[in-house]
Amino acid sequence: MKSRGRLSSLQWPLMSNNIPAGDLKKVCDFLKGNPKLTQAGQVRAFEQEWSRWLGVKYSVFVNSGSSANLITLAALRSVTGGGEVIVPALTWVSDIASVLQNGFKPVFADINPRTLGMECTEILKKITPRTKAVFLTHILGFNALTQKLLRELRRRKISLIEDVCESHGARFMGRKLGTFGLASNFSFYYAHHMSTIEGGMVSTNDRRFYETCRAFRAHGLVREMQDPAIKQKYAGKFPDLNSEFIFAYPAYNVRSTEINAFLGRLQLKRLDAQIIMRNHHFKLFMEHLNPEMFETDFETAGMSNYALTLVIRPGCERLSKKIGNLLARFGVEARRGLSGGGNQLRQPYLRKLYGNHFKKLPQVEHVHFNGFYIGNYPDLEPRKIKTLCGLLNAVN
């Protein structure tokens, strides 16, 4: 870490040791038992254990968080038809892609700088008679829900979809995020709170929505549904078809495997303890940053920190390039723009649809150029956090 008495590198990746050797050994032992590897008992067990941990009735394990987004919006479309979905411009691409791919029109709302999620008043201003859902992303471990938003969505009968891919275990009003809407999506990619290497989950308390997502996960097959009444209904309506091969929807194959699920069950056991460590690191980071240079007044109630959030305060924007260079020079892996690389409306796939609409979202624009996230993981050393804060505070 030091060379000739001078600090040379902090050797700080976005993620470290998220799949420890002990987990890999147990996976190898599992494979020695010659198990069935396609979707089977481990997948079902992981879904049940995840549902209990989260506090919902049903979950559907898929091969990525992006696939969770895709089948959630596909299931929503099968119920509501087309229309508008309010989405953040600060999010991962697959949220917006799933809206577009399922024939909805995305409507963008600006963010609250203290939560980085869509601001409630901005969402409510964008609601029209064509609004079918609000697709709310909980960014980097912060909660974006408010009581007013939940009350208004219930009153107007508008579905809430929660993207909790970066916020496993975060809470609002004593409940875990992902339990408030029609459905919620989670990612188990390597860099997230827990990992199945690749993987994702759709969770819901709505039985019919759950059954629809099960079908969309596997080619639209009715046999993938668990409700006997639904199967009997389709078999009776289509007697000319083999009941094992009735395709209710033009769907996908986004199933995962027994290996991924087995690993997820191991990882879930440590998740709560790791959240505590992540939050401790975030608090230490905020305590040692200069609040005159960097945002430190985030809304941390119920937080489950995903990454250390570094946002340059308005008025100090001239420091942005210097901060980026400093992080690179000292081996601190970071991502400018925060979640998803910043303002999605600046990306090619949306510019051709919306032109310069990104200029209408000033809060997102600010973090696009002046926000960074830095890796946070359970074995991150506190001394590195303090050292980095000292370096950042000295930039001028």
N, C-alpha and C positions, 0 to 999 in steps of 0.2 A: 504493500500500500504506500510505502514511503521510498523515495529514492534520493540519496545524498542529502537527507535531512529535510527534504521538501515533499509535500503531499503530491503524489502523482496520479493516483486513481482510487476511487472509492469502490470500484468493481461492484456495481449496483445494477442488476438486471431488473426487468419488469416483474419477473417471478423466479423464485428459487425453491427447489425441493418440494414442489406441490404434489408429486407422486413419489413418496419415499421408498427406499429399497425394501422396507418391510411389506409394503403393499404389493410391490412387484413379485416378491417371493411367494406371497399368498396367492397371487394370480397364477403363478407357475404351478403351485401345488394343486390349485383348482383344475388346471388343464391336465394334470397327470391323472385325474380321475376320469378322463375321457368323457366329459359332459357334452350334452347337446349345446352347440354354440350359437345357433340362430335363436331368435326371440322365444323364450320359454320361462321356466320357473324363476330364474334370477331376475329377469325383467319384471315379472309380476311382484316379486318380493320387494324390489327396489321401489316400485311405484307405491306400494302400500306403506313402506317405511317412510318414504318422502312425504306422502299425504299426512301421516300421523305427525311427522316433525313440523310440517307447515301449518297444519290445522284445517285441512280441506277433506272432502269426501273422496275425490277422484283425481288421479294423475295418469298421464300418458307419456311414457318415455320414448324419445325419438333420437335421431342421430346427431342433432345439433340444436342450439338455441335458434338458429335461423329457420330450421325446419319447424320448430315449435311456433315461431311467428307465422310461417306459411300456412300450416294446417289450422291454426287458430282463426286466421282471417278467412280461410276457405270455409270453415264451419260457420263463421258469422255470416258470410255471403249466402250460404245455403238457407239461412233462416230469414235474413233481412232483405235479400236482393241487393242491388247497387245503392249508391248514395255517397255521402261524404264521411270521412273519418278524420278527426282532428289529431294531428301528430306533432311531435317536436321536431325542429330542425337540428337540434343537438341530440343525436342518438346514433345507434348503429344502422348501417345501410339497410339491413334486412327488415327492420320495422317498416320503413317506407316502401321497400321493394314488395313486401307481402301485401301492402295496401294496393299498390299499383297492379300487381300480378293477379289480384282477385277482383279487379274491375271497379274498385272504389276510387274516389277522388281524394287525395290527401289535402288537408287544409292545415296550414302551419301557424303555430302560436309561439310567441316569445317566452323566454324563461324568467324565473325568479333567480337573481344572482346568489341568493343565500342557500338555495336548494339545488340549483342548476336544472330543475325540472320545470315543466310548463307552468307559468303563472296562472292561478285560478281565474283572475279577472280577464286575462287574455283568452283563455279557453272559452269562457262564457260569452265573450263578445263574438266568437267565431261560430257559435251554434246557429244553425238554420233548420228549417223544416226537413232538409235532406240529411241532416246529421244522424248517422246510424251508431256511431261509437266514438269514444275518446280513447286513444291508444297512448297511455301515459307511461313514459320511461322514468324509472327511479335511477338517477344518474350517480355513478361512483359511490353507491352506498347511502345516499341521502334519500329521505322520504319526500315525495312531491305531492302527497295527498293533503287536502284540507277538509274540514267538516262541511264548509260551504259547498265545495265542489261535489262531494258525495251527496249532499242534500239536493242540490240542483239537478244532478244527473238522475237521481231517483224520481224527482218530481216530473222531469221531462221525459222519463222512460227511455233514456239513452244508455246504452251499454258502456261499461268501463272495462277495458283490457289493460292489464298491468304488465309492463315489461320490467321484470325484476332480475334480469340477467347479471347486473352488476351489484345487486343489493340483497343477496341471500341473508335472511334473518333480520333485516331491518324491520322496525316496528312503527306503527301509528296507533295511538290510543290503546296500547297494550296488545294489539294484534299484529301478527307478522304481515308485512306487505306481500301481496299475492293472494290475499283472502278477501279482498273488498269488492272485486268486480265480477263480471261474468266469467272471466278466465284470466290466468296469468301465465307468463312464460319465463323460463329459467334456462341459463346456459351452464354447461359443465366443461367448457373449453379449458385448456391447460392453465391459462392465466387467471381464471376466475376463483371464487372463494373455495370451491372444491372442484375436482376434475374427474371425468370419466374418459379422459384423453380428448374425445369429441363426444358431445351428447347434449341433450336438452330435455325439458319437461314442460308439458301443458298441464295446468292444475285448475280445477273448477269444482263448484258445489252443485252444478246443474247436470242432472243425470243425462238428459237428452243431448246436451252439448258434449258431454264426455263420450257418449256412444258415437256421435258424429265424428269426433276427433279420432277415435279408434279406427273408424272406417277410413278416414282420410289418410291415416298413417300407413295403411296397407292396401293400396290399389282401389279403395272405395268398397271393399268386400263387406257384405252384410255379415258373413260368418265371423268377422272380427269383433262384432258387437257382442255384448254380454247379455242383453235383455232378451229372454226367449220370446216375449210378445212381439218385439220388433222383427225378429227372425221369422216368426210364424206369419206375420202380416205380409212380409215380402214373398215368402214361399207361396202363400195363398193367392197373392195378386199375380204372381208370375209362375204358374204351374208348369209352363213349358221349359223352365230353366232348372238346371241342376242346382239344388239349394246351397251347395258348397261354392258355387261360382255365380253368385248374383252380385253385380257391381252397381251399387246405389249411386255412386258419384264418379266422375272422371278424375280420379285422385292420383296419389303418388305412392312411392315406396320409400318411406323415411324411417323404417324400423332401425333399431340399434341391435346390439348383440348381447349374449350372456356375459361375455368378457367385460364389456363396458359397464353393465349393470352390477356385476360382482364387485368391480372396482368402486363404483358409486356407493355401494353399501358399506364398504370399508371407509371411504372418505367421509360419509355422513356422520359416522361416530365421533369424528374429531371436529366437526364444523363449529359447534357452539364455542368450544375452547379457542379455536382459531379466530373467531370473530372478536373475542375479548382482546386478543393480542393485536389484531389489526386496529381496533379502536384506540388502544393504548398508544400505538405508534402515531396515529393521526393526531391525537391530543398533544403528544410531545412535539410533533412538527408544528402545529399551530402555536404552541406556547413559545417556541423559539424563533419564529419568523417575526420580522419587523412589520407591525401592522400599518405603518405609514407607507410601506412599499407594496405589501401583499394583502390580499383579502384573508382575514382570519375570523370573520364574523359569520361563519356558516351555521345553518340550522342543524344542530347535531343531535337533537332529541330522537332517540330510537335508531340512531345511525348504525350501519354495519359497513365500515369503510372498505372500499375496494382498492383504492389507490390514493396516494398522498396528493392532494389537490393544491396546485400552485397557480394562483391567479393574480396577475399584476393589477394593482389598483388603478382606476381611472386617474389620469394625470401623470402616471409614471410609464406610459406606453413606450417611451423611448428606450426603456430597459429591456424590452422583449427580446431583441436579437442578442443582446449581451447575455441574457439569462440562458437562452438556447445554446449559445456557444460555451458558456461555463459548464452546463450539464454535460455536454459532449466531451469537453476537455477532461473532466474528472471521472469519466466512465459511468455516468449516471444515465441509464436508459430512460427516456421520457417520450411522451407523445404530445406534440403541440395541438391545441384545439380541443383538448379534453375528449369526451366520449365520441368515438367514431370519426375522429379527425377534424371535428369542428362543425361548421355550418354546412349541413348536407345540401342546402340550396345552392351552394357554390360548386357542387359536384357536376360533372358533365351530364349524367343521366337526368338531373333535374333542371339544369340551366336551359336545356333545349325545350323544356316544358314551361318553365316559369321565368326565364330571362333573368333580370336583375332583382327579383323579388327578395333576395337575401338582404338587401339594404333596408328592408322594412322591419328587420328584427335586430334592433341595436344591441340588446343584451347578448344574444348569440354571437353577433359580430365581434363584440368585445372579447369574449373568451376564445373565439376562433383564432385571433391573432395574439392574445395576451394570456392564454391559459395553457397550462401543461399538467399532465399527470405523471407521477413517478411511482415506481413499483412499491407495493406494500405486501409483505408476506410474513408469516408467523415468526420466522427466525431472523428477521431483519434486526441488525444490531443497533440499539439506541445511540451508541456513540457516532455511528454514521449519520443518523438523523441530525444530531447536534452539530456535527462538523459541517454538513451540507447547509444547514441554516446559517451558520457563521459565514460561509462563502457567499451565499445568496444575499445576505444583509449587507455585505461589503461592496456589492455591485453599485457603481454610480456612473 
